[in-house]
Amino acid sequence: MHFAKTFNSVMKSLNITNKQLSEILKTQYNYQISKESIGKYRQGARTPNPTFIELSAKVLNISTDYLLGVQNKEYFIKKIPIIGTASCGRADRNHFQDTSAFTLYNGENYKHNLYCVIANGDSMAPEIEDGDEVICDPTAEVQNGDIVHYKLLGESAIKVYYRDEDAFIVQFIPYNPNQNFKTKTIRLDEELANELEISKVVAVNKLKFNNRLSRLKLIGKA
């Protein structure tokens, strides 16, 4: 009964309905389950299988141990608004229109101004892949080597930050550059630098379950 009590409590705290969870599991993980079955799990009328527990924990951004009562640490899960998309190698016109969309974040380092963008492309793979939810902190200190989301004159992209004080430039560098997605260099004494907005990437919700393509790329077979 511990699972039912905890699962129901987390669902209520996040204001996620059985129907919403069912749709997320189907869309993100190709796992089909009815809203009625989820309701029975919440009531303790049915025992969930291990796959449902694992995937639900991913969606709710908590550990399976917490759901099952093995771990007693309380998780402060927060909703983070999804504000749009960010280019990771693909042309990005930001067709994202759902102003009510959100993702979930384990609030251990939560700040009220965190936001999320959806990665568009694989230029930052395998750390960030196409479709991943990228959580950003616009107030965090950014240092060389950090992954950042930057916005400049309508461009929204995710790359690695590098600042060269001697050359008086800042660069944004992709892991996997392509013809249309290269290192961007901005001189710090240009007026353009005043328009630059930079946020540090602090978390990534990996949404591609069992990503075979990524593994094949890593071993040179794709």
CYANA upper distance limits for C-alpha pairs under 8 A (distance plus 0.5 A):
  1 MET  CA      5 LYS  CA      6.82
  1 MET  CA     44 GLY  CA      6.45
  2 HIS  CA      6 THR  CA      6.62
  2 HIS  CA     67 LEU  CA      8.00
  2 HIS  CA     68 LEU  CA      6.80
  2 HIS  CA     69 GLY  CA      6.71
  3 PHE  CA      7 PHE  CA      6.19
  3 PHE  CA     44 GLY  CA      8.39
  3 PHE  CA     67 LEU  CA      5.84
  3 PHE  CA     68 LEU  CA      5.59
  3 PHE  CA     69 GLY  CA      7.54
  4 ALA  CA      8 ASN  CA      6.36
  4 ALA  CA     41 TYR  CA      6.42
  4 ALA  CA     42 ARG  CA      5.26
  4 ALA  CA     43 GLN  CA      6.57
  4 ALA  CA     44 GLY  CA      5.53
  5 LYS  CA      9 SER  CA      6.64
  5 LYS  CA     42 ARG  CA      7.47
  5 LYS  CA     43 GLN  CA      8.31
  5 LYS  CA     44 GLY  CA      8.23
  6 THR  CA     10 VAL  CA      6.66
  6 THR  CA     67 LEU  CA      6.38
  6 THR  CA     68 LEU  CA      8.50
  7 PHE  CA     11 MET  CA      6.67
  7 PHE  CA     42 ARG  CA      6.75
  7 PHE  CA     67 LEU  CA      6.82
  8 ASN  CA     12 LYS  CA      6.67
  8 ASN  CA     42 ARG  CA      5.49
  8 ASN  CA     43 GLN  CA      8.14
  9 SER  CA     13 SER  CA      6.65
 10 VAL  CA     14 LEU  CA      6.73
 10 VAL  CA     60 LEU  CA      8.22
 11 MET  CA     15 ASN  CA      6.49
 11 MET  CA     16 ILE  CA      5.84
 11 MET  CA     17 THR  CA      7.64
 11 MET  CA     60 LEU  CA      8.49
 12 LYS  CA     16 ILE  CA      7.00
 14 LEU  CA     77 ILE  CA      8.09
 14 LEU  CA     78 LYS  CA      7.92
 14 LEU  CA     79 LYS  CA      7.73
 16 ILE  CA     20 GLN  CA      6.74
 16 ILE  CA     21 LEU  CA      7.28
 17 THR  CA     21 LEU  CA      6.87
 18 ASN  CA     22 SER  CA      6.65
 18 ASN  CA     35 LYS  CA      5.37
 18 ASN  CA     36 GLU  CA      8.05
 18 ASN  CA     38 ILE  CA      6.47
 18 ASN  CA     39 GLY  CA      6.93
 19 LYS  CA     23 GLU  CA      6.74
 19 LYS  CA     34 SER  CA      8.11
 19 LYS  CA     35 LYS  CA      5.48
 20 GLN  CA     24 ILE  CA      6.68
 21 LEU  CA     25 LEU  CA      6.64
 21 LEU  CA     35 LYS  CA      8.26
 22 SER  CA     26 LYS  CA      6.81
 22 SER  CA     32 GLN  CA      7.55
 22 SER  CA     33 ILE  CA      6.41
 22 SER  CA     34 SER  CA      6.64
 22 SER  CA     35 LYS  CA      6.32
 22 SER  CA     38 ILE  CA      8.17
 23 GLU  CA     27 THR  CA      6.53
 24 ILE  CA     28 GLN  CA      6.28
 24 ILE  CA     29 TYR  CA      8.22
 24 ILE  CA     59 VAL  CA      8.25
 25 LEU  CA     29 TYR  CA      5.82
 25 LEU  CA     30 ASN  CA      6.87
 25 LEU  CA     31 TYR  CA      5.82
 25 LEU  CA     32 GLN  CA      7.26
 25 LEU  CA     33 ILE  CA      8.36
 25 LEU  CA     55 LEU  CA      7.80
 25 LEU  CA     56 SER  CA      8.21
 25 LEU  CA     59 VAL  CA      8.28
 26 LYS  CA     30 ASN  CA      4.85
 26 LYS  CA     31 TYR  CA      5.16
 26 LYS  CA     32 GLN  CA      5.73
 26 LYS  CA     33 ILE  CA      8.18
 27 THR  CA     31 TYR  CA      8.31
 28 GLN  CA    207 LEU  CA      6.57
 28 GLN  CA    208 LYS  CA      7.29
 28 GLN  CA    209 PHE  CA      7.88
 29 TYR  CA     55 LEU  CA      8.27
 29 TYR  CA    207 LEU  CA      8.20
 29 TYR  CA    208 LYS  CA      7.72
 29 TYR  CA    209 PHE  CA      6.31
 33 ILE  CA     37 SER  CA      7.19
 33 ILE  CA     38 ILE  CA      7.86
 34 SER  CA     38 ILE  CA      7.06
 35 LYS  CA     39 GLY  CA      6.70
 36 GLU  CA     40 LYS  CA      6.96
 37 SER  CA     41 TYR  CA      6.93
 37 SER  CA     46 ARG  CA      8.46
 38 ILE  CA     42 ARG  CA      6.83
 39 GLY  CA     43 GLN  CA      6.79
 40 LYS  CA     44 GLY  CA      6.56
 40 LYS  CA     45 ALA  CA      5.54
 40 LYS  CA     46 ARG  CA      6.06
 41 TYR  CA     45 ALA  CA      6.63
 41 TYR  CA     46 ARG  CA      5.78
 41 TYR  CA     47 THR  CA      6.78
 41 TYR  CA     48 PRO  CA      6.81
 48 PRO  CA     52 PHE  CA      6.78
 48 PRO  CA     53 ILE  CA      7.15
 49 ASN  CA     53 ILE  CA      7.03
 50 PRO  CA     54 GLU  CA      6.64
 51 THR  CA     55 LEU  CA      6.62
 52 PHE  CA     56 SER  CA      6.32
 53 ILE  CA     57 ALA  CA      6.58
 53 ILE  CA     64 THR  CA      7.10
 53 ILE  CA     67 LEU  CA      8.35
 54 GLU  CA     58 LYS  CA      6.98
 54 GLU  CA     64 THR  CA      6.64
 55 LEU  CA     59 VAL  CA      6.80
 56 SER  CA     60 LEU  CA      6.50
 57 ALA  CA     61 ASN  CA      6.21
 57 ALA  CA     62 ILE  CA      5.62
 57 ALA  CA     63 SER  CA      6.16
 57 ALA  CA     64 THR  CA      6.17
 57 ALA  CA     67 LEU  CA      7.96
 58 LYS  CA     62 ILE  CA      7.04
 58 LYS  CA     63 SER  CA      8.06
 59 VAL  CA    104 LEU  CA      8.12
 60 LEU  CA     77 ILE  CA      8.41
 60 LEU  CA    104 LEU  CA      7.05
 61 ASN  CA     77 ILE  CA      7.76
 61 ASN  CA    104 LEU  CA      6.69
 61 ASN  CA    105 TYR  CA      6.74
 61 ASN  CA    106 ASN  CA      6.68
 62 ILE  CA     66 TYR  CA      7.42
 62 ILE  CA     67 LEU  CA      8.16
 62 ILE  CA     75 TYR  CA      7.51
 62 ILE  CA     77 ILE  CA      8.39
 62 ILE  CA    106 ASN  CA      7.61
 63 SER  CA     67 LEU  CA      7.14
 64 THR  CA     68 LEU  CA      6.62
 65 ASP  CA     69 GLY  CA      6.46
 65 ASP  CA     70 VAL  CA      5.28
 65 ASP  CA     71 GLN  CA      5.68
 66 TYR  CA     70 VAL  CA      6.43
 66 TYR  CA     71 GLN  CA      5.25
 66 TYR  CA     72 ASN  CA      6.81
 66 TYR  CA     73 LYS  CA      7.71
 66 TYR  CA     74 GLU  CA      8.49
 75 TYR  CA    106 ASN  CA      7.17
 75 TYR  CA    107 GLY  CA      7.71
 75 TYR  CA    108 GLU  CA      8.23
 76 PHE  CA    106 ASN  CA      6.53
 76 PHE  CA    107 GLY  CA      5.49
 76 PHE  CA    108 GLU  CA      7.33
 77 ILE  CA    104 LEU  CA      7.12
 77 ILE  CA    105 TYR  CA      6.11
 77 ILE  CA    106 ASN  CA      5.19
 77 ILE  CA    107 GLY  CA      5.68
 78 LYS  CA    104 LEU  CA      6.23
 78 LYS  CA    105 TYR  CA      5.79
 78 LYS  CA    106 ASN  CA      6.93
 78 LYS  CA    107 GLY  CA      6.32
 78 LYS  CA    110 TYR  CA      8.10
 79 LYS  CA    102 PHE  CA      6.48
 79 LYS  CA    103 THR  CA      6.20
 79 LYS  CA    104 LEU  CA      5.33
 79 LYS  CA    105 TYR  CA      6.88
 80 ILE  CA    102 PHE  CA      5.80
 80 ILE  CA    103 THR  CA      5.70
 80 ILE  CA    104 LEU  CA      6.41
 80 ILE  CA    105 TYR  CA      7.23
 80 ILE  CA    114 LEU  CA      6.97
 80 ILE  CA    115 TYR  CA      6.09
 80 ILE  CA    116 CYS  CA      6.96
 80 ILE  CA    135 ILE  CA      8.42
 81 PRO  CA    100 SER  CA      7.93
 81 PRO  CA    101 ALA  CA      6.67
 81 PRO  CA    102 PHE  CA      4.83
 81 PRO  CA    103 THR  CA      6.94
 81 PRO  CA    114 LEU  CA      8.35
 81 PRO  CA    115 TYR  CA      5.89
 81 PRO  CA    116 CYS  CA      6.46
 82 ILE  CA     99 THR  CA      8.06
 82 ILE  CA    100 SER  CA      8.42
 82 ILE  CA    101 ALA  CA      6.08
 82 ILE  CA    102 PHE  CA      5.50
 82 ILE  CA    103 THR  CA      7.16
 82 ILE  CA    115 TYR  CA      6.64
 82 ILE  CA    116 CYS  CA      4.99
 82 ILE  CA    117 VAL  CA      6.11
 82 ILE  CA    118 ILE  CA      8.06
 83 ILE  CA     96 PHE  CA      8.42
 83 ILE  CA     99 THR  CA      7.56
 83 ILE  CA    115 TYR  CA      7.28
 83 ILE  CA    116 CYS  CA      6.60
 83 ILE  CA    117 VAL  CA      6.41
 84 GLY  CA     94 ASN  CA      6.61
 84 GLY  CA     95 HIS  CA      8.24
 84 GLY  CA     96 PHE  CA      5.81
 84 GLY  CA     97 GLN  CA      8.06
 84 GLY  CA    116 CYS  CA      7.99
 84 GLY  CA    117 VAL  CA      5.63
 84 GLY  CA    118 ILE  CA      6.88
 85 THR  CA     92 ASP  CA      7.78
 85 THR  CA     94 ASN  CA      5.84
 85 THR  CA     95 HIS  CA      8.28
 85 THR  CA     96 PHE  CA      7.09
 85 THR  CA    117 VAL  CA      5.36
 85 THR  CA    118 ILE  CA      4.94
 85 THR  CA    119 ALA  CA      6.48
 85 THR  CA    120 ASN  CA      7.05
 85 THR  CA    156 SER  CA      7.99
 86 ALA  CA     92 ASP  CA      7.09
 86 ALA  CA     94 ASN  CA      7.88
 86 ALA  CA    117 VAL  CA      6.54
 86 ALA  CA    118 ILE  CA      6.52
 86 ALA  CA    119 ALA  CA      5.77
 86 ALA  CA    120 ASN  CA      6.34
 86 ALA  CA    149 HIS  CA      8.02
 86 ALA  CA    156 SER  CA      5.47
 86 ALA  CA    157 ALA  CA      5.13
 86 ALA  CA    158 ILE  CA      6.84
 87 SER  CA     91 ALA  CA      6.94
 87 SER  CA     92 ASP  CA      5.75
 87 SER  CA    119 ALA  CA      6.68
 87 SER  CA    120 ASN  CA      5.36
 87 SER  CA    121 GLY  CA      6.95
 87 SER  CA    156 SER  CA      6.58
 87 SER  CA    157 ALA  CA      4.87
 87 SER  CA    158 ILE  CA      6.80
 88 CYS  CA    119 ALA  CA      6.51
 88 CYS  CA    120 ASN  CA      5.64
 88 CYS  CA    121 GLY  CA      4.97
 88 CYS  CA    122 ASP  CA      6.17
 88 CYS  CA    123 SER  CA      5.45
 88 CYS  CA    124 MET  CA      6.74
 88 CYS  CA    130 ASP  CA      8.00
 88 CYS  CA    157 ALA  CA      6.64
 88 CYS  CA    158 ILE  CA      6.35
 88 CYS  CA    159 LYS  CA      8.06
 88 CYS  CA    174 PRO  CA      8.35
 88 CYS  CA    181 PHE  CA      8.32
 89 GLY  CA    120 ASN  CA      7.49
 89 GLY  CA    121 GLY  CA      5.43
 89 GLY  CA    122 ASP  CA      6.59
 89 GLY  CA    123 SER  CA      5.39
 89 GLY  CA    177 PRO  CA      7.77
 89 GLY  CA    178 ASN  CA      7.50
 89 GLY  CA    180 ASN  CA      7.62
 89 GLY  CA    181 PHE  CA      5.75
 90 ARG  CA    120 ASN  CA      6.52
 90 ARG  CA    121 GLY  CA      5.65
 90 ARG  CA    180 ASN  CA      8.22
 90 ARG  CA    181 PHE  CA      7.96
 91 ALA  CA    180 ASN  CA      8.49
 92 ASP  CA    120 ASN  CA      7.47
 92 ASP  CA    155 GLU  CA      8.48
 92 ASP  CA    156 SER  CA      8.01
102 PHE  CA    116 CYS  CA      8.31
103 THR  CA    116 CYS  CA      7.81
103 THR  CA    133 GLU  CA      8.03
105 TYR  CA    110 TYR  CA      8.19
106 ASN  CA    110 TYR  CA      7.83
107 GLY  CA    111 LYS  CA      8.43
110 TYR  CA    114 LEU  CA      7.96
111 LYS  CA    137 ASP  CA      8.36
113 ASN  CA    137 ASP  CA      7.40
113 ASN  CA    138 PRO  CA      7.80
113 ASN  CA    139 THR  CA      8.50
114 LEU  CA    135 ILE  CA      7.30
114 LEU  CA    136 CYS  CA      6.18
114 LEU  CA    137 ASP  CA      5.46
114 LEU  CA    138 PRO  CA      7.58
115 TYR  CA    135 ILE  CA      6.20
115 TYR  CA    136 CYS  CA      5.97
115 TYR  CA    137 ASP  CA      7.35
116 CYS  CA    133 GLU  CA      6.87
116 CYS  CA    134 VAL  CA      5.85
116 CYS  CA    135 ILE  CA      4.85
116 CYS  CA    136 CYS  CA      6.48
117 VAL  CA    133 GLU  CA      6.48
117 VAL  CA    134 VAL  CA      5.80
117 VAL  CA    135 ILE  CA      7.14
117 VAL  CA    136 CYS  CA      8.34
118 ILE  CA    130 ASP  CA      8.48
118 ILE  CA    131 GLY  CA      6.25
118 ILE  CA    132 ASP  CA      6.30
118 ILE  CA    133 GLU  CA      5.34
118 ILE  CA    134 VAL  CA      6.55
119 ALA  CA    128 ILE  CA      7.80
119 ALA  CA    129 GLU  CA      7.19
119 ALA  CA    130 ASP  CA      5.81
119 ALA  CA    131 GLY  CA      5.62
119 ALA  CA    132 ASP  CA      5.92
119 ALA  CA    133 GLU  CA      6.98
119 ALA  CA    134 VAL  CA      7.24
119 ALA  CA    158 ILE  CA      8.29
120 ASN  CA    129 GLU  CA      8.38
120 ASN  CA    130 ASP  CA      5.63
120 ASN  CA    131 GLY  CA      6.60
121 GLY  CA    129 GLU  CA      7.09
121 GLY  CA    130 ASP  CA      5.00
121 GLY  CA    131 GLY  CA      8.04
122 ASP  CA    126 PRO  CA      8.16
122 ASP  CA    128 ILE  CA      7.56
122 ASP  CA    129 GLU  CA      5.49
122 ASP  CA    130 ASP  CA      5.76
122 ASP  CA    176 ASN  CA      8.12
123 SER  CA    129 GLU  CA      8.24
123 SER  CA    174 PRO  CA      6.44
123 SER  CA    175 TYR  CA      6.30
123 SER  CA    176 ASN  CA      5.04
123 SER  CA    177 PRO  CA      6.68
123 SER  CA    178 ASN  CA      8.35
123 SER  CA    181 PHE  CA      8.43
124 MET  CA    128 ILE  CA      5.66
124 MET  CA    129 GLU  CA      7.00
124 MET  CA    158 ILE  CA      8.16
124 MET  CA    159 LYS  CA      7.53
124 MET  CA    174 PRO  CA      6.54
124 MET  CA    175 TYR  CA      5.61
124 MET  CA    176 ASN  CA      6.78
125 ALA  CA    129 GLU  CA      5.50
125 ALA  CA    175 TYR  CA      7.68
125 ALA  CA    176 ASN  CA      7.97
125 ALA  CA    214 SER  CA      7.96
126 PRO  CA    214 SER  CA      6.90
128 ILE  CA    132 ASP  CA      6.92
128 ILE  CA    134 VAL  CA      8.36
128 ILE  CA    204 VAL  CA      7.62
128 ILE  CA    206 LYS  CA      8.22
129 GLU  CA    206 LYS  CA      8.23
131 GLY  CA    207 LEU  CA      7.24
131 GLY  CA    208 LYS  CA      8.01
132 ASP  CA    204 VAL  CA      7.24
132 ASP  CA    205 ASN  CA      6.38
132 ASP  CA    206 LYS  CA      5.69
132 ASP  CA    207 LEU  CA      5.87
132 ASP  CA    208 LYS  CA      7.85
133 GLU  CA    204 VAL  CA      6.19
133 GLU  CA    205 ASN  CA      5.47
133 GLU  CA    206 LYS  CA      7.24
133 GLU  CA    207 LEU  CA      7.77
134 VAL  CA    201 VAL  CA      7.24
134 VAL  CA    202 VAL  CA      8.41
134 VAL  CA    203 ALA  CA      6.68
134 VAL  CA    204 VAL  CA      5.16
134 VAL  CA    205 ASN  CA      6.97
135 ILE  CA    201 VAL  CA      6.33
135 ILE  CA    202 VAL  CA      6.37
135 ILE  CA    203 ALA  CA      5.60
135 ILE  CA    204 VAL  CA      6.48
135 ILE  CA    205 ASN  CA      8.38
136 CYS  CA    148 VAL  CA      8.20
136 CYS  CA    149 HIS  CA      7.62
136 CYS  CA    199 SER  CA      6.27
136 CYS  CA    200 LYS  CA      5.95
136 CYS  CA    201 VAL  CA      4.89
136 CYS  CA    202 VAL  CA      6.05
136 CYS  CA    203 ALA  CA      7.63
137 ASP  CA    199 SER  CA      5.83
137 ASP  CA    200 LYS  CA      5.78
137 ASP  CA    201 VAL  CA      6.90
137 ASP  CA    202 VAL  CA      7.03
138 PRO  CA    198 ILE  CA      7.05
138 PRO  CA    199 SER  CA      4.59
138 PRO  CA    200 LYS  CA      6.78
139 THR  CA    199 SER  CA      7.54
139 THR  CA    200 LYS  CA      8.46
140 ALA  CA    199 SER  CA      7.63
140 ALA  CA    200 LYS  CA      6.65
141 GLU  CA    200 LYS  CA      7.91
142 VAL  CA    146 ASP  CA      6.95
142 VAL  CA    148 VAL  CA      8.42
142 VAL  CA    161 TYR  CA      8.34
142 VAL  CA    199 SER  CA      8.11
142 VAL  CA    200 LYS  CA      6.56
143 GLN  CA    161 TYR  CA      7.68
143 GLN  CA    162 TYR  CA      7.98
144 ASN  CA    160 VAL  CA      8.40
144 ASN  CA    161 TYR  CA      6.01
144 ASN  CA    162 TYR  CA      5.13
144 ASN  CA    163 ARG  CA      6.75
145 GLY  CA    160 VAL  CA      6.37
145 GLY  CA    161 TYR  CA      6.07
145 GLY  CA    162 TYR  CA      6.69
146 ASP  CA    160 VAL  CA      6.22
146 ASP  CA    161 TYR  CA      6.05
146 ASP  CA    162 TYR  CA      8.46
146 ASP  CA    200 LYS  CA      7.36
146 ASP  CA    201 VAL  CA      8.04
147 ILE  CA    158 ILE  CA      7.51
147 ILE  CA    159 LYS  CA      6.18
147 ILE  CA    160 VAL  CA      4.91
147 ILE  CA    161 TYR  CA      6.54
147 ILE  CA    200 LYS  CA      6.75
147 ILE  CA    201 VAL  CA      6.09
148 VAL  CA    158 ILE  CA      6.15
148 VAL  CA    159 LYS  CA      6.25
148 VAL  CA    160 VAL  CA      6.55
148 VAL  CA    161 TYR  CA      6.78
148 VAL  CA    198 ILE  CA      7.00
148 VAL  CA    199 SER  CA      5.97
148 VAL  CA    200 LYS  CA      4.98
148 VAL  CA    201 VAL  CA      5.64
149 HIS  CA    156 SER  CA      7.62
149 HIS  CA    157 ALA  CA      6.17
149 HIS  CA    158 ILE  CA      4.98
149 HIS  CA    159 LYS  CA      7.23
149 HIS  CA    198 ILE  CA      6.40
149 HIS  CA    199 SER  CA      5.75
149 HIS  CA    200 LYS  CA      6.90
149 HIS  CA    201 VAL  CA      7.10
150 TYR  CA    155 GLU  CA      8.34
150 TYR  CA    156 SER  CA      6.34
150 TYR  CA    157 ALA  CA      6.16
150 TYR  CA    158 ILE  CA      6.94
150 TYR  CA    159 LYS  CA      8.50
150 TYR  CA    196 LEU  CA      7.58
150 TYR  CA    197 GLU  CA      5.98
150 TYR  CA    198 ILE  CA      4.97
150 TYR  CA    199 SER  CA      6.81
151 LYS  CA    155 GLU  CA      5.86
151 LYS  CA    156 SER  CA      5.07
151 LYS  CA    157 ALA  CA      7.23
151 LYS  CA    196 LEU  CA      6.58
151 LYS  CA    197 GLU  CA      5.66
151 LYS  CA    198 ILE  CA      7.17
152 LEU  CA    156 SER  CA      7.28
152 LEU  CA    195 GLU  CA      6.64
152 LEU  CA    196 LEU  CA      5.58
152 LEU  CA    197 GLU  CA      7.08
153 LEU  CA    195 GLU  CA      7.67
153 LEU  CA    196 LEU  CA      8.48
158 ILE  CA    174 PRO  CA      8.17
159 LYS  CA    172 PHE  CA      5.89
159 LYS  CA    173 ILE  CA      5.70
159 LYS  CA    174 PRO  CA      5.36
159 LYS  CA    175 TYR  CA      8.03
160 VAL  CA    172 PHE  CA      5.86
160 VAL  CA    173 ILE  CA      5.42
160 VAL  CA    174 PRO  CA      6.61
160 VAL  CA    175 TYR  CA      8.22
161 TYR  CA    170 VAL  CA      7.96
161 TYR  CA    171 GLN  CA      6.56
161 TYR  CA    172 PHE  CA      5.46
161 TYR  CA    173 ILE  CA      7.10
162 TYR  CA    170 VAL  CA      6.30
162 TYR  CA    171 GLN  CA      5.59
162 TYR  CA    172 PHE  CA      6.85
162 TYR  CA    173 ILE  CA      8.12
163 ARG  CA    168 PHE  CA      8.21
163 ARG  CA    169 ILE  CA      6.52
163 ARG  CA    170 VAL  CA      4.77
163 ARG  CA    171 GLN  CA      6.62
164 ASP  CA    168 PHE  CA      6.26
164 ASP  CA    169 ILE  CA      5.92
164 ASP  CA    170 VAL  CA      6.63
165 GLU  CA    169 ILE  CA      7.17
168 PHE  CA    187 ARG  CA      6.60
168 PHE  CA    188 LEU  CA      6.24
168 PHE  CA    189 ASP  CA      8.05
169 ILE  CA    185 THR  CA      7.19
169 ILE  CA    186 ILE  CA      6.09
169 ILE  CA    187 ARG  CA      4.87
169 ILE  CA    188 LEU  CA      5.81
170 VAL  CA    185 THR  CA      6.37
170 VAL  CA    186 ILE  CA      5.93
170 VAL  CA    187 ARG  CA      6.97
170 VAL  CA    188 LEU  CA      7.30
171 GLN  CA    183 THR  CA      7.18
171 GLN  CA    184 LYS  CA      6.02
171 GLN  CA    185 THR  CA      4.98
171 GLN  CA    186 ILE  CA      6.90
172 PHE  CA    183 THR  CA      6.06
172 PHE  CA    184 LYS  CA      5.63
172 PHE  CA    185 THR  CA      7.12
173 ILE  CA    182 LYS  CA      7.49
173 ILE  CA    183 THR  CA      5.03
173 ILE  CA    184 LYS  CA      7.16
174 PRO  CA    181 PHE  CA      8.09
174 PRO  CA    182 LYS  CA      7.28
174 PRO  CA    183 THR  CA      6.95
177 PRO  CA    181 PHE  CA      6.04
177 PRO  CA    182 LYS  CA      5.74
177 PRO  CA    183 THR  CA      7.99
178 ASN  CA    182 LYS  CA      6.74
186 ILE  CA    190 GLU  CA      7.96
186 ILE  CA    192 LEU  CA      8.17
186 ILE  CA    193 ALA  CA      7.19
187 ARG  CA    193 ALA  CA      7.46
188 LEU  CA    193 ALA  CA      6.16
189 ASP  CA    193 ALA  CA      7.55
190 GLU  CA    194 ASN  CA      8.20
191 GLU  CA    195 GLU  CA      8.00
192 LEU  CA    196 LEU  CA      7.50
211 ASN  CA    215 ARG  CA      7.35
212 ARG  CA    216 LEU  CA      6.72
213 LEU  CA    217 LYS  CA      6.75
213 LEU  CA    222 ALA  CA      7.54
214 SER  CA    218 LEU  CA      6.88
215 ARG  CA    219 ILE  CA      7.04
216 LEU  CA    220 GLY  CA      6.66
216 LEU  CA    221 LYS  CA      5.45
216 LEU  CA    222 ALA  CA      5.78
217 LYS  CA    221 LYS  CA      6.21
217 LYS  CA    222 ALA  CA      5.29
